[in-house]
Amino acid sequence: MKNSSKNLSIIDKGLTVEGTISCKGKLIVKGTVRGRLNGETVIIARGGAVYANTNVSSMTVGGIFEGDIRASEELIVLSTGKCSGKVICKNLGIEAKGMIKASVSSIVTQEKKSEKAAG
């Protein structure tokens, strides 16, 4: 039997973390994060809040996100989610009633601009 454990971290309700967080695997935020967040898969649960500059592979927002986000794969805003700030992502999904108030750019667009500037 293959042991394929993925890391799972939880910032639970009532817990506030300030500073820089770097994580592998999946991070579920039910509490509050302030500062900087680097990770693979981040899920902000309903009732959770992240006020940070982030660099992730994938983020799902079911609570509140405020700040700058770079998602190399996807950003999903659920119907209970609120996202504001600056967003750079490859794929963006917003459920009905999900709220986004942000400057949004595609990673593909950013890469094309870099290629043009380089020559």
Z-matrix of the N, CA and C atoms (Angstrom, degrees):
N
C 1 1.454
C 2 1.522 1 109.01
N 3 1.298 2 115.73 1 132.67
C 4 1.456 3 122.57 2 -177.32
C 5 1.526 4 110.63 3 -81.92
N 6 1.332 5 117.21 4 131.87
C 7 1.455 6 121.26 5 177.63
C 8 1.527 7 108.57 6 -94.45
N 9 1.330 8 116.18 7 96.52
C 10 1.465 9 120.30 8 -178.30
C 11 1.524 10 109.66 9 -115.42
N 12 1.337 11 115.75 10 68.88
C 13 1.459 12 119.38 11 -179.19
C 14 1.522 13 110.03 12 -84.52
N 15 1.301 14 115.69 13 132.21
C 16 1.462 15 122.75 14 175.12
C 17 1.525 16 106.74 15 -99.49
N 18 1.303 17 115.75 16 143.39
C 19 1.463 18 119.68 17 177.07
C 20 1.517 19 110.00 18 -68.69
N 21 1.315 20 116.51 19 138.15
C 22 1.452 21 122.89 20 176.61
C 23 1.522 22 107.55 21 -132.67
N 24 1.329 23 116.02 22 124.47
C 25 1.465 24 121.48 23 178.08
C 26 1.520 25 108.35 24 -124.45
N 27 1.319 26 116.73 25 145.00
C 28 1.464 27 121.59 26 -179.36
C 29 1.523 28 109.30 27 -131.79
N 30 1.318 29 115.77 28 128.88
C 31 1.457 30 122.15 29 169.10
C 32 1.519 31 104.04 30 -102.67
N 33 1.318 32 115.83 31 102.16
C 34 1.457 33 121.43 32 -168.26
C 35 1.525 34 113.18 33 -79.28
N 36 1.309 35 115.09 34 165.23
C 37 1.459 36 123.34 35 178.67
C 38 1.529 37 109.34 36 -54.58
N 39 1.335 38 115.59 37 134.26
C 40 1.458 39 120.49 38 179.98
C 41 1.519 40 113.87 39 91.06
N 42 1.332 41 117.86 40 -8.87
C 43 1.459 42 122.41 41 179.99
C 44 1.517 43 109.82 42 -101.31
N 45 1.338 44 116.85 43 130.24
C 46 1.463 45 122.24 44 175.97
C 47 1.521 46 108.21 45 -116.39
N 48 1.338 47 115.42 46 130.01
C 49 1.447 48 121.47 47 179.11
C 50 1.527 49 107.80 48 -119.36
N 51 1.333 50 116.60 49 128.45
C 52 1.461 51 121.63 50 178.18
C 53 1.514 52 108.96 51 -122.08
N 54 1.355 53 115.59 52 137.45
C 55 1.459 54 120.18 53 -179.95
C 56 1.513 55 110.61 54 127.39
N 57 1.326 56 116.23 55 -149.29
C 58 1.457 57 122.11 56 -179.68
C 59 1.522 58 109.72 57 -107.62
N 60 1.326 59 115.80 58 128.35
C 61 1.459 60 122.00 59 177.39
C 62 1.519 61 107.81 60 -116.76
N 63 1.321 62 116.38 61 129.19
C 64 1.461 63 122.47 62 172.93
C 65 1.518 64 106.72 63 -125.19
N 66 1.331 65 116.49 64 127.21
C 67 1.460 66 118.68 65 -177.16
C 68 1.523 67 111.54 66 -141.80
N 69 1.307 68 114.38 67 150.75
C 70 1.465 69 122.95 68 173.74
C 71 1.525 70 107.55 69 -103.18
N 72 1.316 71 116.89 70 154.05
C 73 1.455 72 120.37 71 178.01
C 74 1.518 73 111.28 72 76.91
N 75 1.320 74 116.24 73 -139.83
C 76 1.462 75 122.33 74 -174.05
C 77 1.522 76 110.96 75 -108.55
N 78 1.330 77 116.43 76 133.14
C 79 1.463 78 122.97 77 175.18
C 80 1.517 79 107.84 78 -117.72
N 81 1.327 80 116.29 79 125.36
C 82 1.462 81 122.00 80 176.79
C 83 1.519 82 107.31 81 -109.19
N 84 1.335 83 116.24 82 124.95
C 85 1.464 84 121.70 83 -178.77
C 86 1.521 85 108.85 84 -109.26
N 87 1.341 86 115.37 85 111.79
C 88 1.462 87 121.67 86 174.19
C 89 1.517 88 110.18 87 -108.31
N 90 1.336 89 116.44 88 -15.30
C 91 1.457 90 123.60 89 178.52
C 92 1.520 91 110.26 90 -100.83
N 93 1.346 92 116.58 91 -135.23
C 94 1.462 93 121.85 92 -176.60
C 95 1.524 94 110.36 93 -130.67
N 96 1.325 95 115.53 94 136.26
C 97 1.452 96 122.32 95 175.25
C 98 1.523 97 108.26 96 -123.24
N 99 1.336 98 116.62 97 132.61
C 100 1.462 99 122.66 98 176.53
C 101 1.526 100 108.34 99 -131.14
N 102 1.337 101 116.16 100 131.24
C 103 1.463 102 119.04 101 176.19
C 104 1.509 103 113.11 102 131.28
N 105 1.334 104 115.87 103 -113.57
C 106 1.468 105 122.41 104 -177.82
C 107 1.523 106 108.02 105 -134.33
N 108 1.340 107 115.69 106 139.76
C 109 1.460 108 120.77 107 -177.47
C 110 1.517 109 109.84 108 -135.81
N 111 1.334 110 116.22 109 122.60
C 112 1.457 111 123.09 110 176.23
C 113 1.519 112 107.50 111 -122.46
N 114 1.336 113 116.89 112 130.15
C 115 1.454 114 117.63 113 -179.31
C 116 1.509 115 113.07 114 -171.59
N 117 1.320 116 114.18 115 -176.12
C 118 1.457 117 120.65 116 179.25
C 119 1.526 118 109.72 117 -92.03
N 120 1.327 119 117.35 118 -77.05
C 121 1.461 120 122.25 119 -178.61
C 122 1.521 121 108.77 120 -114.17
N 123 1.327 122 116.28 121 119.57
C 124 1.467 123 121.18 122 -179.81
C 125 1.521 124 108.26 123 -119.03
N 126 1.331 125 115.29 124 130.89
C 127 1.465 126 121.72 125 177.16
C 128 1.520 127 107.53 126 -121.73
N 129 1.328 128 115.63 127 118.84
C 130 1.464 129 120.53 128 174.57
C 131 1.519 130 106.13 129 -96.23
N 132 1.314 131 115.93 130 109.38
C 133 1.460 132 121.42 131 -176.97
C 134 1.528 133 110.42 132 -73.21
N 135 1.315 134 116.01 133 162.54
C 136 1.458 135 121.25 134 174.55
C 137 1.531 136 107.42 135 -57.84
N 138 1.327 137 116.55 136 127.35
C 139 1.462 138 120.88 137 -176.36
C 140 1.524 139 112.87 138 95.92
N 141 1.323 140 117.16 139 -15.38
C 142 1.459 141 121.72 140 177.83
C 143 1.522 142 110.29 141 -87.75
N 144 1.329 143 116.28 142 158.86
C 145 1.467 144 120.68 143 -178.88
C 146 1.524 145 110.44 144 -145.90
N 147 1.325 146 115.23 145 136.73
C 148 1.457 147 121.58 146 175.72
C 149 1.522 148 107.84 147 -127.37
N 150 1.334 149 115.66 148 122.02
C 151 1.463 150 123.13 149 176.02
C 152 1.527 151 105.03 150 -118.31
N 153 1.331 152 116.18 151 88.42
C 154 1.464 153 118.62 152 -170.23
C 155 1.522 154 112.03 153 -160.46
N 156 1.310 155 114.85 154 163.21
C 157 1.451 156 121.67 155 166.50
C 158 1.518 157 105.36 156 -90.79
N 159 1.338 158 116.59 157 127.56
C 160 1.450 159 119.80 158 -173.05
C 161 1.522 160 112.55 159 -126.39
N 162 1.309 161 114.61 160 149.89
C 163 1.448 162 122.79 161 173.66
C 164 1.531 163 105.44 162 -136.09
N 165 1.341 164 116.50 163 105.23
C 166 1.460 165 121.82 164 -174.07
C 167 1.521 166 110.15 165 -135.41
N 168 1.310 167 114.98 166 169.09
C 169 1.453 168 120.13 167 172.79
C 170 1.531 169 108.89 168 -83.91
N 171 1.320 170 116.14 169 -47.31
C 172 1.462 171 121.86 170 -176.64
C 173 1.528 172 109.62 171 -143.10
N 174 1.332 173 116.49 172 137.96
C 175 1.461 174 120.38 173 176.00
C 176 1.520 175 109.56 174 -135.94
N 177 1.326 176 114.83 175 137.00
C 178 1.457 177 122.30 176 173.57
C 179 1.519 178 107.02 177 -118.71
N 180 1.338 179 116.32 178 126.73
C 181 1.460 180 121.40 179 -176.75
C 182 1.530 181 109.15 180 -110.73
N 183 1.331 182 115.09 181 110.69
C 184 1.461 183 121.09 182 174.68
C 185 1.514 184 110.56 183 -111.64
N 186 1.332 185 116.19 184 -9.17
C 187 1.464 186 123.28 185 178.69
C 188 1.517 187 109.07 186 -117.19
N 189 1.330 188 116.30 187 -125.77
C 190 1.471 189 121.50 188 -177.59
C 191 1.529 190 109.59 189 -118.24
N 192 1.330 191 115.54 190 132.80
C 193 1.459 192 121.23 191 170.84
C 194 1.517 193 108.09 192 -128.36
N 195 1.345 194 116.73 193 127.72
C 196 1.459 195 122.33 194 174.13
C 197 1.518 196 108.06 195 -133.28
N 198 1.338 197 116.15 196 126.48
C 199 1.458 198 120.40 197 179.04
C 200 1.510 199 111.12 198 144.21
N 201 1.317 200 115.56 199 -161.16
C 202 1.456 201 122.38 200 177.41
C 203 1.517 202 108.29 201 -102.07
N 204 1.331 203 115.70 202 134.44
C 205 1.452 204 119.87 203 178.48
C 206 1.520 205 110.11 204 -130.12
N 207 1.321 206 114.54 205 135.23
C 208 1.461 207 121.49 206 170.08
C 209 1.525 208 104.99 207 -120.82
N 210 1.341 209 115.44 208 111.82
C 211 1.461 210 121.83 209 179.53
C 212 1.524 211 107.85 210 -112.66
N 213 1.329 212 117.24 211 109.83
C 214 1.461 213 120.72 212 -174.75
C 215 1.521 214 112.58 213 -67.64
N 216 1.313 215 118.12 214 -21.37
C 217 1.467 216 120.96 215 178.05
C 218 1.530 217 112.24 216 -113.24
N 219 1.349 218 116.98 217 -65.35
C 220 1.460 219 117.68 218 -174.61
C 221 1.523 220 113.02 219 -153.10
N 222 1.328 221 113.36 220 153.34
C 223 1.459 222 122.98 221 170.41
C 224 1.507 223 106.42 222 -126.81
N 225 1.332 224 116.31 223 125.42
C 226 1.456 225 121.60 224 178.83
C 227 1.523 226 107.82 225 -121.74
N 228 1.330 227 116.51 226 126.35
C 229 1.457 228 121.96 227 176.51
C 230 1.526 229 106.92 228 -107.90
N 231 1.334 230 115.71 229 114.51
C 232 1.462 231 121.08 230 -179.24
C 233 1.525 232 111.20 231 -76.34
N 234 1.307 233 116.53 232 171.87
C 235 1.471 234 121.29 233 -177.81
C 236 1.523 235 112.00 234 -61.18
N 237 1.338 236 117.87 235 -24.76
C 238 1.475 237 121.99 236 179.39
C 239 1.526 238 111.73 237 -95.12
N 240 1.350 239 117.32 238 -0.04
C 241 1.450 240 121.45 239 -173.54
C 242 1.517 241 114.93 240 -91.30
N 243 1.337 242 114.57 241 150.59
C 244 1.460 243 122.79 242 174.85
C 245 1.518 244 107.61 243 -132.47
N 246 1.325 245 116.41 244 124.61
C 247 1.460 246 121.53 245 -176.43
C 248 1.519 247 108.84 246 -127.86
N 249 1.339 248 117.12 247 128.15
C 250 1.463 249 119.74 248 177.44
C 251 1.518 250 109.61 249 -141.99
N 252 1.341 251 114.79 250 151.11
C 253 1.452 252 120.59 251 179.54
C 254 1.512 253 111.27 252 129.80
N 255 1.322 254 116.04 253 -132.77
C 256 1.459 255 122.63 254 179.69
C 257 1.524 256 107.82 255 -124.36
N 258 1.332 257 116.12 256 127.66
C 259 1.456 258 121.74 257 -176.48
C 260 1.523 259 110.34 258 -120.80
N 261 1.321 260 116.13 259 129.01
C 262 1.461 261 122.38 260 169.75
C 263 1.525 262 105.14 261 -126.56
N 264 1.340 263 116.66 262 118.75
C 265 1.459 264 119.50 263 -177.82
C 266 1.527 265 110.84 264 -150.66
N 267 1.320 266 115.07 265 163.36
C 268 1.454 267 120.90 266 178.32
C 269 1.526 268 109.85 267 -82.11
N 270 1.335 269 116.99 268 -48.41
C 271 1.462 270 122.91 269 179.43
C 272 1.524 271 109.44 270 -127.94
N 273 1.324 272 116.19 271 138.27
C 274 1.462 273 121.95 272 -179.00
C 275 1.512 274 109.13 273 -126.84
N 276 1.337 275 115.80 274 128.93
C 277 1.458 276 121.40 275 176.37
C 278 1.517 277 109.30 276 -128.83
N 279 1.336 278 115.79 277 133.66
C 280 1.466 279 120.58 278 179.33
C 281 1.522 280 108.25 279 -130.80
N 282 1.330 281 116.28 280 118.63
C 283 1.454 282 120.42 281 176.91
C 284 1.528 283 109.90 282 -73.50
N 285 1.330 284 116.13 283 158.81
C 286 1.459 285 121.29 284 175.32
C 287 1.530 286 108.60 285 -54.95
N 288 1.303 287 116.99 286 135.55
C 289 1.468 288 126.86 287 -177.94
C 290 1.518 289 113.65 288 76.70
N 291 1.322 290 118.58 289 -5.25
C 292 1.464 291 121.07 290 172.57
C 293 1.520 292 107.72 291 -70.04
N 294 1.326 293 117.21 292 143.55
C 295 1.463 294 120.43 293 -176.32
C 296 1.522 295 110.95 294 -115.49
N 297 1.332 296 115.46 295 133.76
C 298 1.453 297 119.96 296 175.00
C 299 1.523 298 108.25 297 -136.36
N 300 1.324 299 115.22 298 126.26
C 301 1.462 300 122.43 299 177.88
C 302 1.520 301 105.51 300 -130.63
N 303 1.342 302 114.92 301 84.49
C 304 1.454 303 119.30 302 -171.57
C 305 1.519 304 111.08 303 -153.81
N 306 1.304 305 114.82 304 159.43
C 307 1.452 306 122.35 305 167.68
C 308 1.529 307 104.90 306 -80.78
N 309 1.340 308 117.14 307 122.59
C 310 1.463 309 120.58 308 -174.84
C 311 1.516 310 110.38 309 -118.01
N 312 1.342 311 116.10 310 130.01
C 313 1.465 312 122.42 311 175.90
C 314 1.516 313 108.81 312 -130.17
N 315 1.311 314 115.35 313 149.72
C 316 1.452 315 121.37 314 176.74
C 317 1.521 316 109.57 315 -90.13
N 318 1.324 317 117.49 316 140.20
C 319 1.460 318 120.87 317 176.43
C 320 1.518 319 109.75 318 -59.82
N 321 1.327 320 117.53 319 -37.19
C 322 1.457 321 121.18 320 178.93
C 323 1.519 322 109.91 321 -60.01
N 324 1.329 323 117.85 322 -42.99
C 325 1.465 324 122.50 323 177.99
C 326 1.522 325 110.41 324 -63.17
N 327 1.329 326 117.32 325 -43.16
C 328 1.464 327 122.02 326 179.25
C 329 1.530 328 110.60 327 -61.90
N 330 1.351 329 117.11 328 -41.97
C 331 1.456 330 121.24 329 -179.88
C 332 1.528 331 110.88 330 -66.03
N 333 1.343 332 117.24 331 -40.35
C 334 1.460 333 120.46 332 179.68
C 335 1.533 334 110.85 333 -64.94
N 336 1.334 335 117.38 334 -39.16
C 337 1.470 336 121.18 335 177.84
C 338 1.525 337 110.01 336 -62.50
N 339 1.346 338 116.74 337 -41.37
C 340 1.465 339 120.61 338 179.54
C 341 1.532 340 111.23 339 -64.41
N 342 1.353 341 115.77 340 -40.28
C 343 1.470 342 119.93 341 179.34
C 344 1.529 343 110.86 342 -64.25
N 345 1.341 344 117.04 343 -41.66
C 346 1.471 345 121.26 344 179.33
C 347 1.534 346 110.89 345 -64.62
N 348 1.334 347 116.17 346 -41.29
C 349 1.463 348 120.77 347 -179.21
C 350 1.536 349 110.79 348 -67.18
N 351 1.334 350 115.86 349 -33.17
C 352 1.473 351 120.47 350 -178.67
C 353 1.529 352 112.28 351 -75.59
N 354 1.306 353 116.26 352 -22.87
C 355 1.423 354 114.09 353 174.06
C 356 1.423 355 120.51 354 142.27
